[in-house]
């Protein structure tokens, strides 16, 4: 397969899986891979899996890594534009303070873009999916956790503290004995409607 102009690598790092793809600038997906991640895996374990899946997906498609325009990573953690993880509910606590960009750049030097795992797909829908051309909408994800992304007046809405849409850990039953494995509180939305809550029910 010859390399189309400006292919990007995209990765979603969740609490239970990594999804990786090659995507063209028009949003067309050229290749897709998925692999499981051990619960509570350390950053180094995840980095090795990321590097392995990058090698696998570029090798199978015949795309030289040097021709990749950049790497976009969404992760189940709050992460700065420089790749520093500042907080997480669904990954190992060893991630807090970990510089993912520095670690990956040491092995694979390219442009990197980082985002929390709900804003990223919300923006994808706004530009290429069901939200294209729609000025106001909300995107909700239900998986290991629950989150929402908000588009208002055609722009991603972060709120005053950057947490707008972070609804998963809202307490909906303060009398519940269900303790959230992510936030540690009892009776939040995730204990009823995310994976852990559905299994418990």
C-alpha positions as CSV (number, residue, x, y, z in Angstrom):
1,X,0.0,0.0,0.0
2,X,1.5,3.3,-1.0
3,X,1.5,6.1,1.6
4,X,-1.3,8.7,1.1
5,X,-0.3,12.2,2.0
6,X,-0.4,13.1,5.7
7,X,-1.5,9.9,7.3
8,X,-1.7,10.1,11.1
9,X,-1.5,7.4,13.7
10,X,-4.3,7.5,16.3
11,X,-4.5,5.7,19.6
12,X,-7.1,5.4,22.3
13,X,-5.7,4.2,25.7
14,X,-8.4,3.0,27.9
15,X,-8.7,1.1,31.2
16,X,-9.1,-2.3,29.4
17,X,-8.0,-1.8,25.8
18,X,-5.8,0.1,23.3
19,X,-7.3,0.9,19.9
20,X,-4.9,2.1,17.2
21,X,-5.6,3.2,13.7
22,X,-4.1,4.9,10.6
23,X,-6.3,7.8,9.5
24,X,-6.2,10.2,6.5
25,X,-6.7,13.9,6.8
26,X,-10.3,13.6,5.4
27,X,-11.1,11.2,8.3
28,X,-11.0,8.0,6.3
29,X,-9.7,5.1,8.4
30,X,-6.9,3.2,6.6
31,X,-6.3,0.5,9.2
32,X,-7.4,-0.5,12.7
33,X,-6.0,-2.6,15.5
34,X,-7.3,-3.4,19.0
35,X,-5.5,-5.1,21.9
36,X,-6.4,-5.7,25.5
37,X,-4.5,-4.1,28.4
38,X,-4.1,-5.6,31.8
39,X,-6.1,-4.0,34.5
40,X,-3.9,-1.6,36.5
41,X,-1.0,-1.9,34.0
42,X,2.0,0.3,34.6
43,X,2.9,3.1,32.1
44,X,5.9,1.1,30.8
45,X,3.7,-1.9,30.0
46,X,1.3,0.3,28.1
47,X,4.2,2.1,26.3
48,X,5.6,-1.2,25.1
49,X,2.2,-2.2,23.8
50,X,1.8,1.2,22.1
51,X,5.2,0.8,20.3
52,X,4.3,-2.8,19.4
53,X,1.0,-1.9,17.8
54,X,2.5,1.0,15.9
55,X,5.1,-1.4,14.5
56,X,2.4,-3.9,13.6
57,X,0.0,-1.5,12.0
58,X,2.7,0.3,9.9
59,X,4.3,-3.0,9.0
60,X,1.0,-4.6,7.8
61,X,0.1,-1.6,5.7
62,X,3.6,-1.0,4.3
63,X,3.6,2.6,5.7
64,X,7.0,3.8,6.7
65,X,6.8,5.3,10.2
66,X,8.9,8.3,8.9
67,X,6.0,9.2,6.6
68,X,3.4,9.5,9.4
69,X,2.5,13.1,9.9
70,X,1.9,12.7,13.6
71,X,0.4,10.7,16.5
72,X,-2.9,11.6,18.2
73,X,-3.5,9.9,21.6
74,X,-6.6,10.0,23.7
75,X,-6.2,8.5,27.1
76,X,-8.4,7.8,30.2
77,X,-6.6,10.5,32.1
78,X,-6.2,14.3,32.3
79,X,-3.1,15.0,30.3
80,X,-1.3,18.2,29.3
81,X,-0.5,19.2,25.7
82,X,3.1,18.3,26.5
83,X,2.1,14.7,27.5
84,X,2.2,15.0,31.3
85,X,-0.5,12.9,33.0
86,X,-2.0,14.9,35.9
87,X,-4.9,12.8,37.1
88,X,-6.7,9.5,36.3
89,X,-9.6,7.5,37.6
90,X,-9.2,4.3,35.5
91,X,-5.5,3.8,35.0
92,X,-2.8,2.8,37.5
93,X,-1.9,5.6,39.9
94,X,1.7,5.2,38.6
95,X,0.5,7.3,35.6
96,X,0.1,10.4,37.7
97,X,3.1,12.6,36.9
98,X,4.2,10.4,34.0
99,X,5.4,12.1,30.9
100,X,4.1,10.0,28.0
101,X,5.4,12.3,25.3
102,X,8.9,12.1,26.6
103,X,8.8,8.4,26.8
104,X,7.3,7.8,23.4
105,X,9.5,10.4,21.7
106,X,12.6,8.6,22.8
107,X,11.5,5.6,20.7
108,X,9.4,7.3,17.9
109,X,10.2,10.9,17.2
110,X,7.2,12.7,15.6
111,X,4.5,15.3,16.4
112,X,2.2,14.3,19.3
113,X,-1.2,15.5,20.2
114,X,-2.8,14.4,23.5
115,X,-6.4,14.6,24.8
116,X,-8.7,13.2,27.5
117,X,-10.6,10.3,26.0
118,X,-14.0,12.0,25.8
119,X,-13.1,15.3,24.1
120,X,-11.2,13.4,21.4
121,X,-14.1,11.4,20.0
122,X,-16.5,14.3,20.5
123,X,-14.3,16.4,18.2
124,X,-14.1,13.5,15.8
125,X,-17.9,13.5,15.5
126,X,-18.0,17.2,15.2
127,X,-15.6,17.2,12.2
128,X,-16.3,13.9,10.5
129,X,-19.3,12.2,12.0
130,X,-22.8,12.6,13.3
131,X,-22.1,16.1,14.6
132,X,-20.7,17.5,11.4
133,X,-22.5,20.8,10.7
134,X,-24.3,20.8,14.0
135,X,-23.6,23.8,16.2
136,X,-24.8,22.3,19.6
137,X,-24.6,18.7,20.7
138,X,-23.4,16.4,23.4
139,X,-21.4,13.2,22.9
140,X,-21.7,10.6,25.7
141,X,-19.4,7.6,26.1
142,X,-20.3,4.6,28.2
143,X,-17.6,2.0,28.8
144,X,-15.2,1.4,31.6
145,X,-16.1,4.9,32.6
146,X,-18.8,7.5,31.6
147,X,-18.0,10.9,30.1
148,X,-19.6,13.5,27.9
149,X,-18.2,16.0,25.4
150,X,-20.1,19.2,24.7
151,X,-20.1,21.2,21.5
152,X,-21.6,24.7,21.9
153,X,-21.7,27.2,19.1
154,X,-19.5,24.9,17.0
155,X,-16.7,24.8,19.6
156,X,-15.7,22.3,22.2
157,X,-16.9,23.5,25.7
158,X,-14.5,22.8,28.5
159,X,-16.1,24.9,31.3
160,X,-14.3,27.0,33.8
161,X,-12.2,24.3,35.3
162,X,-11.8,22.1,32.2
163,X,-14.1,19.4,33.5
164,X,-17.4,20.2,31.7
165,X,-19.0,16.9,30.6
166,X,-17.2,14.9,33.3
167,X,-20.4,13.4,34.5
168,X,-19.4,9.8,35.4
169,X,-18.5,10.6,39.0
170,X,-21.6,12.6,39.8
171,X,-23.2,11.1,42.9
172,X,-26.7,10.0,42.0
173,X,-27.5,7.9,45.1
174,X,-25.8,9.1,48.3
175,X,-27.2,6.1,50.2
176,X,-25.7,3.5,47.9
177,X,-23.2,1.0,49.1
178,X,-21.7,0.7,45.6
179,X,-18.1,2.1,45.8
180,X,-16.6,3.3,42.5
181,X,-13.3,1.7,41.6
182,X,-12.3,4.9,39.9
183,X,-13.1,7.8,42.2
184,X,-13.5,5.9,45.4
185,X,-16.9,7.5,46.2
186,X,-20.1,5.6,46.7
187,X,-23.2,5.9,44.5
188,X,-21.7,7.8,41.5
189,X,-23.2,7.3,38.1
190,X,-20.5,4.9,37.0
191,X,-21.3,2.5,39.8
192,X,-24.8,2.0,38.2
193,X,-24.3,2.6,34.4
194,X,-20.7,2.0,33.5
195,X,-19.2,-1.5,33.0
196,X,-18.6,-2.0,36.7
197,X,-22.2,-1.0,37.5
198,X,-23.8,-3.1,34.8
199,X,-21.8,-6.2,36.0
200,X,-22.8,-5.5,39.6
201,X,-26.5,-5.2,38.6
